[in-house]
Amino acid sequence: MDFPEVFTNSNRFLIVDNETKERIDTHIAATKRCLNLRAFAMARIHLAIALKLNPDSAEAVDLAGVLADVDFL
């Protein structure tokens, strides 16, 4: 039996089922791929979807910082 993953942020809990976790991972991977290709507009789209699915994702928040840095270069 698969149990959903639990993400925490301060006093709230966000329960993400396995299908949603896979979607988040897919969009995070697409964000990284777009960053490597310097396709920043597409990276922002994939990152926005990942953050909408799980705003508490440390990896997505980290990628947002990376994207903000490269936008200023």
C-alpha positions in Angstrom: 0.0 0.0 0.0 1.4 3.4 -1.0 1.0 6.2 1.5 0.9 9.8 0.4 3.9 12.0 1.2 3.4 14.7 3.8 5.0 18.1 3.3 5.1 20.4 6.3 5.3 24.2 6.5 5.1 25.7 10.0 1.7 24.6 11.5 0.1 23.2 8.4 0.3 19.9 6.6 0.0 19.4 2.9 -0.7 15.8 1.9 0.4 15.0 -1.7 -0.7 11.7 -3.3 1.8 9.7 -5.4 0.3 10.9 -8.7 0.6 14.6 -7.7 4.2 13.9 -6.4 5.0 12.5 -9.9 3.5 15.6 -11.6 5.6 17.8 -9.3 8.8 15.9 -10.1 8.0 16.0 -13.8 7.6 19.8 -13.8 10.7 20.2 -11.6 12.7 18.1 -14.1 11.3 20.1 -17.0 12.3 23.3 -15.2 15.9 22.1 -14.8 16.0 21.0 -18.5 14.7 24.4 -19.6 17.3 26.2 -17.4 20.1 24.2 -19.0 18.7 25.1 -22.5 18.4 28.7 -21.4 14.7 28.6 -22.2 13.8 30.8 -19.3 10.2 31.5 -20.2 9.4 27.8 -20.4 11.3 27.2 -17.1 9.1 29.8 -15.4 5.9 28.0 -16.7 7.0 24.6 -15.4 8.2 26.1 -12.2 4.9 27.9 -11.6 3.0 24.6 -12.1 5.2 22.8 -9.7 4.8 25.6 -7.1 1.0 25.6 -7.6 0.9 21.8 -6.9 3.1 22.2 -3.8 4.1 25.7 -2.7 6.2 24.1 0.1 8.5 22.2 -2.2 12.1 23.1 -1.1 13.4 22.1 -4.5 10.9 24.3 -6.4 11.6 27.3 -4.2 15.4 26.7 -4.7 14.8 26.6 -8.5 12.9 29.9 -8.2 16.0 31.5 -6.7 18.1 30.1 -9.5 15.7 31.4 -12.1 15.7 34.8 -10.5 19.5 34.9 -10.6 19.8 33.9 -14.2 17.1 36.4 -15.3 19.4 39.2 -14.1 22.5 38.0 -15.9 
